[in-house]
Amino acid sequence: MWQLLCILALVITSEAMPKKYAGIQVKKPINPRTSSGNRLDPTLVLPSNYNLNLTVTRDNLDNGKFDGIAKIELYFAKDTDSFQIHAKDLTISKVTLAKSGFSRDLTPEGPDTNDCVTMKSSQTITRGYVYVLEIHYTGKLSDTDMDGFYRSNYTDDDGNTKYLATTQFEQMGARRAFPCFDEPSFKATFDISITYPNTSMALSNTRPKADPIDAGNGLLTVTFQTTPVMSTYVIAFIVAEFTCINGANTADGTPTKVCGRPGTEELFSVGLEAAPAALNTMADFLSISYGSLGIKKMTQVAIPDFAVGAMENWGLMTYRESDLLWDENQSSNYDKQIIYMDISHEVAHQYFGDYVTTNWWSNVFLNEGFATYFEYHATAEIRKDWEVAKQFVLAEVQPVLLSDSSGCSKPLSYDTNDPVEIQTIFGDISYNKGGSVIKMLQSFLGIENFKQGLTRYLNNNGHNVANPEILWDSFEESKPDDVPDTVKTVMDNWTYKPGYPLLSLTQNGINITISQKRFLLSGDDTDETQWYVPITYTTSADPSEFTETTTKLWLTPDTDVTIVLDNEDSWIILNNQQVGYYRVNYDQTLLSKIETALNSDDLDNIDEMSRSKLVDDQLNLARAGKAEYADVLNFLTFMKRDSSYYSWSSFYNGFSYLFKRTKDESLRNLLKNYIKELMETLKNSVPFTTEKPTDQIYTLKQVLALTWACNLGETSCVNNATVAFTSYTMDNNIPSRNLKSVVYCTGLKNSENPTEDYNFLYNKYLSTKLATEQLTILKALGCINDSTLRQEYLKLALTDKIRIQDVRYVFQSVYSNNGNEGVDDTLEFLKNNYQDFETHFGTQSTLTSLRSILTSLISTVADLITEEYQIDKLSEFLKTEGLDESVVAAGNKAVESATGNLKTISILEGQLNDYFSPPR
């Protein structure tokens, strides 16, 4: 293999390649790719510069079109009479290829199903020369899918619809804006010029070279500075009637600003303060200033219609309005935290993704894992009072431990060329698991060694692409002596194998033996994968050790390890602060000692993060059949005395599953009473009428506790919430900004005048322009206690009253807040309104496509099914004529899963009835 790599490297770099192209070659061998499927051939032709001229007139904006001329400098490494380039939804009118003494029209053929246009020449294109490929084309500004170069809109204060053109290129959207080599490894520089209406502004990755010039007919033309070498997917440009406010410069003098639609300027404050702080934090941590990467400005833009939360376009980060705009009087504390974390995430991408890029989407965790890690690290540095590092465990580690315990889980890195599958890679494995494994890496390396390795990785691979081996090798020089093998060897199974280990502890006197086995919710023990596992632990001899995350010993593949306790009466708890990516199963002797400690006078002798981890592990061990629910429910009675946000978050997540997998109402009532009895101390610690908005964790805990209390029908919570809702509907007394979600949903669930109350809140949705408030209302409207109104609400999802990006919140609000009735409503709506789905969402293969929305909706609803007749309804829907094959395939899998879930319900209800049956 390495000989082949060297030969291919010589092919690409031979034939007197001009010096300017050396910068885009890999500095060390990276997995070579030949033309296969949708991947272009890197051994044939390489781009070095794009000169793009785009025209977006007022008529273009109104009609959803644009014009473009792309001039691409290409170096040919082989003689050929044809080559391929990506283009999608572009009408190409003229193509020429030229160099000194050579100019020929080329014939474009395609695009094929992989979006590849074949450029054919009547003469041989000779290798070893630089050519300029010039393509004239027109494109479409799509309204139905927020991908490529697309059209968004907003309504101004005078009621006029204002259109804007903006971009979203990750993963394969650049080809919808200009013909290009639309894969991460085909890096090049970009010179971009935009002609646009003189009432608008034009933005791109870099600063303008000069002031715009008059292009006549009410148009201006602006030319932007040349970008550094970069991938197509982080190029961006916007034409809009927006306003901008300048923020503080970073420590290295980089200017920052925030832009959005007119009238939102007062909502820019969080974005203005968070971006320069995050940029400075990253620069300090990595010892590499942002400005030195190659783009010396940072603009953030709030887009009304945006498929994802945010996008890391280099120097021009784009966001949904709800992820950037914050109102101090109406938006919640959590909204503000999300904005800080989203900004930190995208800032991290300027280094991990933009500057150094994954070589292919199979390894996208190299981008997203680091962005996830640093969204918490940077936010924790900036807002130390928010305890964001602890929240990482709740929001990232514990959720992905659940999804990664499926037998269908994928590894962090795996080969795929399929565009649909590539979209699925951008999920919790790449983000949550990627960030969790990187956090574990940082823990066993030590923070300073980790920093040194990252700085080495960035410095050695800047403006280039990388793969996991390059990353792991970057840490080799600075790893501690106790790491049992090379970093690459240690990390291989974490990277290329799905899942994670369950560490089992067995006591024999003072000796504790630790062994490992892959943890699967199915209970299957046949997988023989073994990992290098860094272990931290605390014993009753020194509870202060809970904060110590330095690795104490290693569990290596195929070898058990033994810990010797001071005495056999000691308790031991593994995985301090849950920095290790694994679960722990204690034998009954050890678990009994932990249980005794939890029920002692000093609950905090076992710290809150360990209690959270114990709760999460025990509930999932029961779910996997490795513990009895009766034993776990007995173990959890210590929660009567626990008021920690962290342990209760884990508790509620686990019990959400129990409610999802039970249907017997008497049993569900017993579960509700069990929880209400345990949560009395928690509820009393955060009274409905006592708010502390300057205390972030108190506020998050209050929302969590009251949400559950009201959903469980706890009388005082329901009364307080309905009184607050009535005060809003009758006297326009706006509820507390942090408790709106509780008040809105509880008010509608318990409404005595459902039509009037639903219409009241819906009209509030229509009248507000604040995106965070719109989302809060959308998530609540489905709580209404009237099936006819819920059907009306679902129909709104297929109208222009709901932005396409927000449609999922409408469905979630119905099926997640109404038990079986919500599932029935959703299935009935699918059956009766499928044809309208295709009309509204279009058929493009994007994040907001009909295929993506239906697949996600069907899978989620199927997971909530508790009755045979619901499976019959879903199966009948899947026979609908014209339904996309991939949707049918996903639906059939969902039906199979739902059928299996019915069996789980029967088993689980039997176990729970055993616990609740007297004597207890």
ZAMARGU-4260 file (C-alpha; in steps of 0.2 Angstrom, whole numbers, plus 5000, padded with zeros to 4 digits):
<rodrens>
0) 5000/5000/5000 | 5014/5012/5005 | 5023/5009/4988 | 5006/5013/4979 | 5005/5029/4989
5) 5022/5034/4984 | 5019/5030/4966 | 5003/5041/4965 | 5011/5055/4974 | 5025/5055/4960
10) 5011/5055/4947 | 5003/5070/4954 | 5019/5080/4957 | 5029/5076/4942 | 5030/5084/4925
15) 5037/5101/4931 | 5022/5105/4941 | 5022/5124/4943 | 5028/5130/4961 | 5012/5138/4965
20) 5003/5121/4965 | 5015/5113/4977 | 5005/5121/4992 | 4990/5111/4988 | 4999/5094/4988
25) 4998/5083/5004 | 5013/5084/5015 | 5013/5066/5018 | 5003/5051/5010 | 4985/5052/5012
30) 4973/5038/5006 | 4973/5040/4987 | 4957/5040/4978 | 4953/5034/4960 | 4938/5039/4951
35) 4924/5029/4958 | 4906/5032/4961 | 4903/5051/4965 | 4922/5054/4968 | 4932/5063/4956
40) 4950/5057/4950 | 4963/5067/4960 | 4977/5059/4949 | 4971/5067/4933 | 4967/5086/4937
45) 4969/5098/4951 | 4961/5115/4953 | 4972/5129/4960 | 4961/5144/4959 | 4943/5149/4955
50) 4938/5166/4948 | 4919/5167/4951 | 4908/5181/4944 | 4890/5180/4950 | 4876/5191/4946
55) 4861/5193/4957 | 4849/5207/4951 | 4833/5212/4958 | 4824/5202/4945 | 4835/5187/4949
60) 4830/5188/4967 | 4811/5190/4963 | 4812/5175/4950 | 4824/5164/4960 | 4838/5164/4947
65) 4856/5170/4945 | 4870/5171/4932 | 4888/5165/4934 | 4905/5164/4925 | 4918/5152/4933
70) 4936/5153/4927 | 4945/5139/4935 | 4964/5136/4934 | 4968/5118/4932 | 4984/5108/4932
75) 4983/5091/4922 | 4994/5077/4928 | 4990/5066/4914 | 4986/5067/4895 | 4967/5066/4892
80) 4953/5071/4881 | 4940/5072/4895 | 4938/5075/4913 | 4924/5077/4926 | 4918/5092/4936
85) 4903/5093/4948 | 4888/5104/4943 | 4870/5102/4949 | 4854/5112/4944 | 4865/5123/4933
90) 4862/5127/4915 | 4879/5128/4906 | 4879/5138/4890 | 4897/5139/4886 | 4913/5130/4890
95) 4931/5134/4885 | 4948/5127/4890 | 4963/5138/4886 | 4982/5141/4889 | 4995/5150/4880
100) 4994/5144/4862 | 4978/5133/4865 | 4960/5137/4866 | 4946/5125/4863 | 4927/5124/4866
105) 4923/5109/4877 | 4907/5099/4876 | 4899/5096/4892 | 4889/5080/4895 | 4878/5077/4910
110) 4877/5079/4924 | 4875/5060/4929 | 4867/5054/4944 | 4882/5059/4954 | 4881/5077/4948
115) 4897/5074/4937 | 4898/5084/4921 | 4910/5076/4908 | 4920/5089/4899 | 4925/5082/4882
120) 4939/5090/4871 | 4941/5086/4852 | 4960/5087/4855 | 4971/5079/4868 | 4974/5090/4884
125) 4992/5089/4887 | 4998/5085/4905 | 5010/5096/4914 | 5002/5113/4910 | 4991/5125/4918
130) 4974/5128/4909 | 4960/5140/4912 | 4943/5132/4911 | 4929/5145/4908 | 4911/5141/4911
135) 4896/5152/4908 | 4880/5146/4916 | 4864/5151/4925 | 4857/5144/4941 | 4842/5142/4952
140) 4839/5150/4969 | 4829/5137/4977 | 4814/5140/4989 | 4811/5123/4994 | 4828/5116/5000
145) 4840/5127/5009 | 4855/5120/5000 | 4867/5127/4988 | 4864/5145/4983 | 4846/5147/4988
150) 4833/5161/4992 | 4827/5166/5009 | 4815/5180/5014 | 4808/5190/5028 | 4794/5203/5030
155) 4799/5221/5033 | 4790/5233/5045 | 4779/5239/5031 | 4773/5221/5027 | 4784/5219/5011
160) 4792/5203/5007 | 4811/5205/5005 | 4821/5191/4996 | 4839/5187/4999 | 4851/5175/4992
165) 4862/5165/5003 | 4872/5149/5003 | 4874/5132/5012 | 4887/5121/5004 | 4891/5107/5016
170) 4892/5093/5011 | 4888/5094/4992 | 4880/5111/4989 | 4894/5121/4981 | 4890/5112/4964
175) 4873/5121/4964 | 4881/5138/4964 | 4896/5135/4952 | 4904/5121/4943 | 4918/5114/4954
180) 4928/5100/4961 | 4916/5098/4976 | 4925/5087/4987 | 4935/5092/5003 | 4952/5087/4997
185) 4951/5098/4981 | 4957/5114/4989 | 4960/5130/4980 | 4960/5149/4981 | 4945/5159/4977
190) 4943/5176/4969 | 4924/5181/4970 | 4915/5195/4962 | 4897/5199/4964 | 4885/5210/4955
195) 4870/5215/4965 | 4856/5228/4968 | 4862/5244/4975 | 4849/5243/4989 | 4857/5227/4996
200) 4874/5222/5002 | 4885/5208/4996 | 4896/5197/5008 | 4908/5184/5006 | 4922/5175/5015
205) 4935/5189/5014 | 4935/5208/5014 | 4931/5218/4998 | 4947/5223/4989 | 4939/5240/4987
210) 4922/5249/4988 | 4909/5243/4976 | 4908/5250/4959 | 4893/5256/4949 | 4888/5243/4937
215) 4873/5252/4930 | 4855/5248/4930 | 4854/5250/4949 | 4868/5237/4952 | 4884/5237/4961
220) 4899/5226/4958 | 4911/5221/4973 | 4927/5211/4971 | 4933/5202/4987 | 4951/5198/4992
225) 4958/5181/4987 | 4955/5168/4999 | 4968/5156/5006 | 4968/5138/5000 | 4951/5131/5005
230) 4938/5118/5001 | 4923/5122/4991 | 4910/5118/5005 | 4916/5132/5016 | 4914/5146/5003
235) 4900/5157/5006 | 4891/5173/4999 | 4876/5183/5003 | 4866/5196/4994 | 4853/5204/5006
240) 4846/5220/5012 | 4854/5218/5029 | 4862/5229/5042 | 4878/5225/5052 | 4885/5231/5068
245) 4904/5230/5071 | 4910/5221/5087 | 4927/5221/5096 | 4943/5216/5087 | 4951/5200/5093
250) 4968/5201/5102 | 4977/5199/5085 | 4967/5214/5078 | 4954/5204/5068 | 4938/5214/5066
255) 4921/5206/5070 | 4904/5210/5065 | 4886/5203/5066 | 4873/5206/5052 | 4854/5202/5050
260) 4838/5209/5044 | 4834/5227/5048 | 4825/5229/5065 | 4835/5215/5074 | 4850/5225/5078
265) 4846/5225/5097 | 4847/5206/5096 | 4865/5206/5091 | 4873/5208/5108 | 4877/5190/5112
270) 4884/5187/5095 | 4895/5203/5096 | 4902/5198/5113 | 4904/5179/5111 | 4913/5178/5094
275) 4929/5188/5098 | 4930/5180/5115 | 4929/5162/5107 | 4942/5167/5094 | 4954/5173/5108
280) 4951/5158/5118 | 4955/5146/5103 | 4970/5157/5099 | 4977/5155/5117 | 4973/5137/5118
285) 4982/5132/5102 | 4995/5146/5102 | 4989/5150/5084 | 4980/5167/5081 | 4965/5166/5070
290) 4971/5180/5059 | 4987/5170/5055 | 4976/5156/5047 | 4973/5167/5032 | 4957/5176/5033
295) 4958/5192/5043 | 4940/5196/5047 | 4925/5187/5055 | 4907/5191/5050 | 4892/5182/5058
300) 4875/5183/5049 | 4858/5178/5055 | 4848/5170/5040 | 4829/5168/5041 | 4828/5152/5032
305) 4843/5140/5037 | 4843/5121/5036 | 4856/5118/5050 | 4859/5127/5066 | 4875/5136/5060
310) 4888/5134/5047 | 4907/5137/5048 | 4910/5146/5032 | 4928/5153/5034 | 4926/5171/5039
315) 4908/5171/5036 | 4899/5161/5048 | 4880/5159/5045 | 4866/5154/5058 | 4848/5152/5060
320) 4841/5167/5068 | 4837/5157/5084 | 4855/5152/5085 | 4862/5170/5085 | 4849/5183/5090
325) 4844/5185/5108 | 4832/5196/5117 | 4836/5199/5135 | 4818/5202/5139 | 4810/5187/5130
330) 4823/5174/5126 | 4828/5161/5139 | 4844/5158/5148 | 4846/5142/5138 | 4844/5151/5122
335) 4858/5162/5127 | 4869/5147/5131 | 4865/5139/5114 | 4871/5154/5105 | 4887/5155/5115
340) 4890/5136/5111 | 4885/5137/5093 | 4897/5152/5090 | 4911/5143/5099 | 4907/5127/5089
345) 4909/5137/5072 | 4924/5146/5078 | 4933/5130/5082 | 4929/5124/5064 | 4939/5139/5058
350) 4954/5128/5064 | 4947/5111/5063 | 4938/5110/5046 | 4942/5126/5037 | 4961/5127/5040
355) 4964/5108/5042 | 4950/5098/5033 | 4945/5080/5034 | 4951/5071/5018 | 4934/5064/5015
360) 4917/5064/5024 | 4920/5047/5031 | 4932/5055/5043 | 4921/5070/5047 | 4923/5068/5065
365) 4940/5076/5063 | 4930/5092/5060 | 4914/5089/5070 | 4922/5080/5085 | 4934/5094/5088
370) 4921/5108/5086 | 4910/5098/5099 | 4924/5097/5111 | 4929/5116/5109 | 4911/5122/5109
375) 4911/5117/5128 | 4929/5121/5131 | 4928/5139/5124 | 4911/5142/5132 | 4917/5136/5149
380) 4932/5148/5148 | 4921/5162/5144 | 4906/5159/5155 | 4914/5149/5170 | 4898/5151/5180
385) 4888/5140/5168 | 4896/5124/5172 | 4897/5120/5154 | 4911/5107/5156 | 4899/5097/5167
390) 4885/5099/5155 | 4895/5091/5141 | 4892/5074/5150 | 4873/5076/5150 | 4872/5083/5132
395) 4885/5074/5123 | 4892/5058/5132 | 4877/5050/5140 | 4866/5052/5124 | 4878/5045/5112
400) 4882/5031/5124 | 4864/5026/5122 | 4864/5027/5103 | 4881/5019/5101 | 4875/5004/5110
405) 4864/4999/5096 | 4870/4984/5085 | 4867/4996/5070 | 4879/5009/5076 | 4893/5015/5064
410) 4911/5018/5069 | 4919/5036/5069 | 4927/5032/5053 | 4920/5021/5039 | 4921/5022/5020
415) 4906/5028/5010 | 4903/5037/4994 | 4884/5037/4994 | 4877/5055/4996 | 4862/5050/5006
420) 4873/5040/5018 | 4885/5054/5019 | 4871/5065/5026 | 4868/5053/5040 | 4887/5054/5045
425) 4883/5071/5051 | 4875/5064/5067 | 4878/5060/5085 | 4893/5048/5081 | 4903/5061/5072
430) 4898/5075/5084 | 4895/5068/5101 | 4906/5052/5101 | 4919/5062/5092 | 4919/5075/5105
435) 4918/5062/5119 | 4933/5052/5112 | 4943/5068/5110 | 4939/5073/5128 | 4945/5055/5134
440) 4961/5058/5123 | 4964/5075/5132 | 4962/5066/5149 | 4974/5053/5146 | 4987/5064/5137
445) 4986/5078/5150 | 4980/5095/5145 | 4997/5102/5140 | 5002/5087/5130 | 4985/5088/5121
450) 4988/5106/5117 | 5006/5103/5110 | 4999/5089/5099 | 4985/5099/5092 | 4996/5114/5088
455) 5008/5102/5079 | 4993/5094/5069 | 4988/5112/5064 | 5005/5118/5060 | 5010/5103/5050
460) 4993/5102/5040 | 4987/5119/5038 | 4978/5123/5021 | 4978/5105/5019 | 4968/5089/5022
465) 4971/5076/5035 | 4965/5058/5041 | 4964/5050/5058 | 4982/5043/5057 | 4989/5060/5054
470) 4980/5067/5069 | 4985/5052/5081 | 5003/5053/5075 | 5003/5072/5080 | 5002/5067/5098
475) 5016/5054/5098 | 5030/5066/5103 | 5021/5072/5118 | 5012/5057/5125 | 5015/5052/5143
480) 5026/5037/5147 | 5011/5027/5154 | 5002/5026/5138 | 5003/5007/5134 | 5006/5009/5115
485) 5007/5022/5101 | 4993/5034/5101 | 4987/5027/5084 | 4987/5009/5091 | 4977/5015/5107
490) 4965/5025/5096 | 4962/5013/5082 | 4947/5003/5089 | 4939/5019/5096 | 4940/5026/5078
495) 4937/5011/5067 | 4925/5000/5077 | 4908/5004/5082 | 4902/5004/5100 | 4912/5005/5117
500) 4916/4993/5131 | 4906/4989/5147 | 4919/4987/5161 | 4914/4974/5174 | 4920/4975/5192
505) 4921/4959/5203 | 4927/4960/5221 | 4937/4946/5229 | 4943/4952/5246 | 4953/4968/5243
510) 4956/4964/5225 | 4945/4972/5212 | 4946/4963/5194 | 4941/4974/5179 | 4936/4966/5163
515) 4928/4972/5147 | 4915/4967/5134 | 4906/4978/5121 | 4890/4985/5128 | 4875/4982/5117
520) 4857/4986/5122 | 4852/4970/5114 | 4862/4960/5128 | 4872/4952/5114 | 4889/4946/5121
525) 4896/4939/5105 | 4906/4954/5099 | 4924/4952/5103 | 4930/4970/5101 | 4942/4975/5114
530) 4949/4993/5118 | 4963/5002/5126 | 4954/5009/5141 | 4961/5023/5152 | 4954/5021/5169
535) 4951/5034/5183 | 4943/5030/5199 | 4939/5035/5217 | 4937/5025/5233 | 4930/5029/5250
540) 4947/5032/5256 | 4948/5049/5247 | 4932/5055/5240 | 4941/5071/5235 | 4949/5061/5220
545) 4932/5063/5211 | 4939/5079/5202 | 4955/5070/5197 | 4954/5065/5179 | 4972/5059/5176
550) 4973/5041/5171 | 4978/5029/5185 | 4979/5013/5175 | 4975/5005/5158 | 4964/4991/5153
555) 4972/4984/5138 | 4964/4972/5125 | 4963/4953/5130 | 4970/4957/5148 | 4960/4960/5164
560) 4967/4972/5177 | 4967/4972/5196 | 4965/4986/5208 | 4970/4983/5227 | 4959/4992/5239
565) 4965/4998/5256 | 4951/4987/5264 | 4937/4976/5258 | 4924/4987/5265 | 4929/5002/5254
570) 4918/5007/5239 | 4925/5011/5222 | 4918/5021/5208 | 4926/5021/5191 | 4927/5035/5178
575) 4929/5052/5187 | 4919/5066/5179 | 4914/5053/5166 | 4930/5057/5155 | 4931/5039/5149
580) 4919/5033/5135 | 4913/5017/5143 | 4900/5011/5155 | 4903/5002/5172 | 4894/4987/5179
585) 4898/4983/5198 | 4895/4966/5205 | 4882/4965/5219 | 4894/4967/5233 | 4902/4983/5226
590) 4885/4990/5221 | 4878/4987/5238 | 4893/4997/5246 | 4889/5012/5234 | 4871/5011/5238
595) 4875/5012/5257 | 4886/5027/5254 | 4872/5036/5244 | 4860/5033/5258 | 4871/5039/5271
600) 4870/5056/5280 | 4883/5064/5268 | 4876/5061/5250 | 4889/5073/5243 | 4903/5061/5248
605) 4899/5054/5231 | 4900/5069/5219 | 4885/5074/5208 | 4894/5069/5192 | 4897/5052/5198
610) 4879/5050/5204 | 4873/5056/5187 | 4884/5042/5179 | 4878/5029/5191 | 4860/5033/5187
615) 4863/5033/5169 | 4873/5017/5169 | 4861/5007/5180 | 4845/5012/5170 | 4854/5007/5154
620) 4860/4991/5162 | 4842/4986/5166 | 4837/4991/5148 | 4850/4979/5141 | 4845/4965/5153
625) 4861/4965/5163 | 4851/4971/5179 | 4834/4969/5185 | 4823/4984/5185 | 4817/4980/5203
630) 4834/4981/5209 | 4838/4997/5200 | 4822/5006/5206 | 4827/5001/5223 | 4844/5008/5220
635) 4837/5025/5214 | 4828/5028/5230 | 4843/5039/5236 | 4836/5052/5224 | 4823/5057/5237
640) 4838/5067/5245 | 4846/5072/5229 | 4843/5089/5221 | 4857/5090/5208 | 4853/5095/5191
645) 4865/5082/5184 | 4859/5066/5192 | 4841/5071/5189 | 4844/5075/5171 | 4851/5057/5169
650) 4836/5050/5179 | 4823/5059/5168 | 4831/5053/5152 | 4831/5035/5158 | 4813/5036/5164
655) 4808/5044/5147 | 4812/5027/5140 | 4801/5018/5153 | 4786/5029/5148 | 4789/5026/5130
660) 4789/5007/5132 | 4774/5005/5144 | 4755/5007/5139 | 4746/5000/5154 | 4738/5016/5162
665) 4738/5009/5179 | 4756/5005/5178 | 4760/5022/5171 | 4752/5030/5185 | 4762/5020/5197
670) 4778/5026/5188 | 4772/5043/5189 | 4769/5042/5208 | 4786/5034/5211 | 4794/5049/5202
675) 4784/5062/5211 | 4788/5054/5227 | 4807/5054/5223 | 4807/5072/5216 | 4799/5081/5231
680) 4816/5088/5237 | 4821/5093/5219 | 4805/5102/5216 | 4806/5111/5233 | 4823/5117/5228
685) 4817/5126/5213 | 4799/5133/5217 | 4789/5139/5203 | 4788/5157/5210 | 4806/5159/5214
690) 4817/5163/5199 | 4836/5166/5199 | 4840/5171/5181 | 4858/5175/5185 | 4861/5157/5191
695) 4862/5147/5176 | 4861/5129/5184 | 4847/5134/5195 | 4837/5140/5180 | 4841/5125/5170
700) 4836/5114/5185 | 4820/5124/5188 | 4814/5121/5170 | 4819/5103/5170 | 4810/5100/5187
705) 4794/5110/5182 | 4793/5102/5165 | 4792/5085/5173 | 4781/5090/5187 | 4768/5097/5176
710) 4769/5083/5164 | 4767/5071/5178 | 4751/5081/5183 | 4758/5087/5200 | 4745/5098/5206
715) 4754/5114/5212 | 4764/5114/5196 | 4749/5113/5185 | 4740/5126/5195 | 4754/5138/5194
720) 4757/5136/5175 | 4738/5137/5171 | 4736/5153/5181 | 4751/5160/5172 | 4744/5155/5155
725) 4727/5162/5159 | 4735/5178/5165 | 4743/5179/5148 | 4727/5176/5138 | 4716/5187/5148
730) 4728/5201/5153 | 4743/5200/5142 | 4754/5197/5156 | 4769/5188/5147 | 4775/5173/5157
735) 4793/5172/5163 | 4805/5171/5149 | 4813/5155/5157 | 4797/5146/5161 | 4787/5150/5145
740) 4789/5132/5138 | 4781/5125/5154 | 4767/5138/5155 | 4763/5137/5136 | 4762/5118/5135
745) 4754/5115/5152 | 4741/5129/5149 | 4736/5121/5132 | 4735/5103/5139 | 4724/5109/5153
750) 4714/5122/5143 | 4695/5123/5146 | 4693/5133/5130 | 4705/5124/5118 | 4700/5133/5102
755) 4702/5151/5110 | 4718/5147/5119 | 4726/5138/5104 | 4721/5153/5092 | 4728/5165/5105
760) 4745/5157/5106 | 4745/5154/5087 | 4742/5172/5084 | 4756/5177/5095 | 4767/5166/5084
765) 4761/5175/5069 | 4764/5192/5077 | 4781/5190/5084 | 4797/5192/5074 | 4809/5185/5087
770) 4815/5167/5082 | 4817/5160/5099 | 4799/5165/5104 | 4793/5157/5088 | 4801/5141/5092
775) 4795/5141/5110 | 4777/5143/5103 | 4779/5130/5089 | 4785/5117/5102 | 4770/5121/5113
780) 4755/5122/5101 | 4755/5103/5098 | 4751/5101/5117 | 4733/5107/5114 | 4720/5094/5121
785) 4710/5093/5106 | 4713/5081/5091 | 4705/5092/5078 | 4715/5107/5083 | 4731/5096/5082
790) 4726/5090/5065 | 4724/5109/5060 | 4741/5112/5067 | 4750/5098/5057 | 4742/5105/5041
795) 4751/5121/5045 | 4767/5112/5043 | 4763/5111/5024 | 4760/5129/5022 | 4771/5145/5021
800) 4765/5149/5039 | 4779/5138/5045 | 4797/5140/5039 | 4803/5123/5032 | 4817/5123/5044
805) 4804/5123/5058 | 4793/5109/5052 | 4800/5096/5063 | 4795/5106/5078 | 4777/5105/5073
810) 4777/5086/5072 | 4788/5084/5087 | 4775/5095/5097 | 4761/5083/5092 | 4768/5066/5094
815) 4779/5069/5109 | 4766/5078/5120 | 4751/5067/5118 | 4755/5049/5121 | 4746/5037/5110
820) 4734/5050/5103 | 4749/5060/5097 | 4755/5045/5087 | 4738/5042/5080 | 4736/5060/5075
825) 4753/5059/5066 | 4750/5043/5057 | 4733/5049/5052 | 4740/5065/5045 | 4753/5056/5035
830) 4740/5045/5027 | 4729/5059/5022 | 4741/5072/5017 | 4756/5063/5009 | 4753/5071/4992
835) 4755/5089/4999 | 4772/5084/5007 | 4780/5082/4990 | 4772/5098/4983 | 4779/5108/4999
840) 4796/5100/5001 | 4802/5096/4984 | 4812/5081/4979 | 4830/5086/4981 | 4842/5075/4991
845) 4845/5088/5005 | 4843/5090/5024 | 4826/5097/5021 | 4820/5086/5007 | 4804/5076/5006
850) 4815/5060/5008 | 4824/5066/5024 | 4809/5073/5032 | 4798/5058/5029 | 4812/5046/5034
855) 4815/5055/5051 | 4797/5057/5055 | 4792/5039/5051 | 4807/5032/5061 | 4803/5043/5076
860) 4785/5040/5077 | 4787/5021/5074 | 4798/5021/5090 | 4783/5028/5100 | 4771/5015/5094
865) 4763/5004/5108 | 4749/4996/5099 | 4747/4983/5084 | 4734/4994/5075 | 4747/5008/5074
870) 4759/4996/5066 | 4745/4992/5054 | 4742/5011/5050 | 4761/5014/5046 | 4762/4998/5036
875) 4747/5004/5025 | 4755/5021/5023 | 4771/5013/5016 | 4761/5005/5002 | 4757/5023/4996
880) 4760/5024/4977 | 4775/5034/4972 | 4783/5034/4989 | 4802/5036/4988 | 4810/5019/4988
885) 4822/5025/5002 | 4808/5030/5012 | 4799/5014/5010 | 4815/5005/5015 | 4817/5015/5031
890) 4799/5013/5035 | 4800/4994/5034 | 4814/4994/5046 | 4804/5006/5057 | 4790/4993/5056
895) 4801/4979/5061 | 4808/4989/5075 | 4791/4994/5081 | 4786/4976/5081 | 4801/4971/5092
900) 4796/4986/5103 | 4779/4978/5107 | 4788/4963/5113 | 4799/4974/5124 | 4784/4982/5131
905) 4777/4966/5137 | 4793/4961/5145 | 4796/4978/5153 | 4778/4979/5160 | 4780/4962/5168
910) 4796/4968/5177 | 4789/4984/5183 | 4773/4975/5189 | 4784/4964/5199 | 4792/4979/5208
915) 4776/4988/5211 | 4766/4973/5216 | 4764/4972/5235 | 4773/4969/5246 | 4785/4983/5240
</rodrens>
